[in-house]
Amino acid sequence: MTETETIVTRLPNDIGGLPAGPVQRVDHELEPWEKRCHALADVLDFHKIINTEEKRCGVEALGSEMIGQLTYYERWIVAFANILFRKQILTPGELAHKMDEVQGRSTPETDDDAAGSRRP
């Protein structure tokens, strides 16, 4: 395989061997929504709705640009939604309705717990 073929066939998260410098590891306490996201992944896998391989493929399907814009767990959430839509387990309208419902329950005490509250 030529260098060009290798670059073209790489998936967005396949950066091994590419010049990018060292990965900056940052240990931090998970936000409550990130813990819930991880728990959701476990539940979806336990009930055989979305397994680890499907999640990985779902994240890769987001493409390089979106992967670069989203945090680790944001990628998971978007991948879960796309997979649930594809499997016709959830519709975009149902998800939007639930998001509106949850947002309506938001109070100043729980706003810090919302996914994305850490972003400006």
C-alpha positions in Angstrom: 0.0 0.0 0.0 1.4 3.4 -0.9 1.6 6.3 1.5 -1.3 8.0 -0.2 -3.5 4.9 -0.1 -2.7 4.6 3.6 -3.7 8.2 4.4 -6.9 7.9 2.3 -8.0 4.7 3.9 -7.3 5.7 7.5 -10.3 6.2 9.8 -10.5 9.5 11.6 -9.2 8.1 14.9 -6.3 6.1 13.2 -3.5 8.6 13.8 -0.8 6.1 14.8 2.5 7.0 13.2 1.3 10.4 11.9 3.3 13.5 12.9 1.2 15.1 15.7 3.5 15.3 18.7 2.8 13.7 22.1 -0.7 13.2 23.3 -1.5 15.6 26.2 -3.0 13.4 28.9 -5.2 15.2 31.4 -6.5 13.4 34.4 -9.7 14.9 35.6 -12.8 14.0 37.6 -15.6 13.0 35.3 -18.5 15.4 35.1 -21.8 13.9 36.3 -23.2 13.8 32.7 -20.0 12.0 31.6 -20.6 9.3 34.3 -24.2 9.0 33.1 -23.1 8.7 29.5 -20.7 5.8 30.5 -23.5 4.2 32.5 -25.8 4.5 29.4 -23.2 2.8 27.3 -23.1 -0.1 29.8 -27.0 -0.3 29.8 -27.2 -0.3 26.0 -24.5 -3.0 25.8 -26.1 -5.1 28.6 -29.5 -5.0 26.8 -27.8 -5.8 23.4 -29.0 -2.5 21.9 -25.5 -1.0 21.1 -22.3 -3.0 21.6 -18.8 -1.7 21.9 -18.0 -2.4 18.3 -21.1 -0.5 17.1 -20.2 2.4 19.4 -16.7 2.5 17.9 -18.0 2.4 14.4 -20.6 5.1 15.3 -17.8 7.4 16.6 -15.7 6.8 13.5 -18.6 7.5 11.3 -18.8 11.1 12.7 -15.8 12.0 10.5 -12.6 13.8 11.3 -14.1 17.3 11.6 -16.8 16.4 14.1 -14.5 14.2 16.1 -12.1 17.1 16.4 -14.9 19.4 17.7 -16.4 17.1 20.2 -15.2 15.8 23.6 -14.8 12.1 24.2 -18.2 11.6 25.7 -19.9 14.0 23.4 -18.8 11.7 20.6 -20.4 8.8 22.4 -23.7 10.6 22.8 -23.9 11.7 19.1 -22.9 8.1 18.0 -25.6 6.6 20.3 -28.2 8.9 18.9 -27.3 8.1 15.3 -27.3 4.4 16.0 -30.6 4.5 17.8 -32.1 6.5 14.9 -30.7 4.0 12.3 -32.2 1.1 14.3 -35.5 2.9 14.5 -35.5 2.6 18.3 -35.6 6.4 18.7 -36.6 9.2 16.3 -35.0 12.6 16.2 -38.4 14.1 17.2 -38.6 11.9 20.3 -35.0 12.9 21.3 -35.7 16.6 20.7 -38.9 16.3 22.8 -37.0 14.6 25.7 -34.2 17.2 25.5 -36.8 20.0 25.8 -38.4 18.3 28.7 -35.1 17.9 30.5 -34.1 21.5 29.8 -37.5 22.6 31.2 -36.6 20.8 34.5 -33.3 22.7 34.7 -32.7 24.8 37.8 -29.7 26.9 38.7 -28.6 24.1 41.0 -28.7 21.5 38.2 -27.4 23.7 35.4 -23.8 22.8 36.3 -24.8 19.1 35.8 -25.9 19.7 32.2 -23.8 18.3 29.3 -22.0 21.3 27.8 -22.3 23.6 30.8 -18.5 23.6 30.9 -18.3 25.2 27.5 -18.3 29.0 27.1 
